[in-house]
Amino acid sequence: MKNRSLNVKDGDSEANEETASGDNISYLCMKYNRQQQGDQLACQDPDLYCKFRPQCLIHYKEKRNRRKSQSTDDRSS
């Protein structure tokens, strides 16, 4: 796996630290070219075909959150 890093310009390191922290990360919907952040992550048209879905981070995060909530529901039952 290649190491990937943020391009940091001089003087912008503080802003990039905020962008890189958990809830402030922006995710790009490749289909509609829209930015989404934090708790607002949701596929705009989950029932429609999307050629970007296999590599979509928004879809991945939604799926992971759905699985987490199902596993906690199963444990509490």
FENNORUR-V380685 format. One record per residue. N is the residue number from 1. PSI is psi in whole degrees, 0 to 359 (none if undefined). OMEGA is omega in whole degrees, -180 to 180 (* if undefined). D_LAST is the distance of its C-alpha to the last C-alpha in whole Angstrom. Layout:
# FENNORUR-V380685
n->(N,N)
psi->(PSI,PSI)
omega->(OMEGA,OMEGA)
d_last->(D_LAST,D_LAST)
This chain:
# FENNORUR-V380685
n->(1,2,3,4,5,6,7,8,9,10,11,12,13,14,15,16,17,18,19,20,21,22,23,24,25,26,27,28,29,30,31,32,33,34,35,36,37,38,39,40,41,42,43,44,45,46,47,48,49,50,51,52,53,54,55,56,57,58,59,60,61,62,63,64,65,66,67,68,69,70,71,72,73,74,75,76,77)
psi->(134,146,133,139,159,141,118,121,157,130,349,8,324,317,320,328,319,319,326,348,156,295,348,8,134,135,139,126,113,330,313,358,49,145,140,152,153,239,353,1,121,138,131,323,74,339,347,154,140,119,346,354,320,331,15,121,329,313,317,313,319,314,317,318,321,318,320,316,325,321,324,326,321,323,323,341,none)
omega->(179,174,178,180,176,173,-177,175,178,178,-178,-175,179,179,180,176,177,-179,-177,180,-172,-172,-176,180,176,177,-178,172,-177,-178,-176,179,179,176,174,-178,169,-176,-178,-176,176,176,-177,180,-175,-179,180,178,176,-178,-179,-173,-180,179,-176,178,178,179,180,-180,177,-180,180,178,178,178,178,-179,177,-180,178,176,180,179,-178,-180,*)
d_last->(40,42,42,42,43,43,47,48,51,53,52,48,46,45,44,42,40,38,38,36,34,30,30,34,34,35,34,36,36,38,38,39,40,38,37,33,32,29,26,28,28,27,29,31,31,28,30,33,35,35,37,36,32,32,33,32,30,29,27,26,24,23,21,20,19,17,15,14,12,11,10,9,6,5,6,4,0)
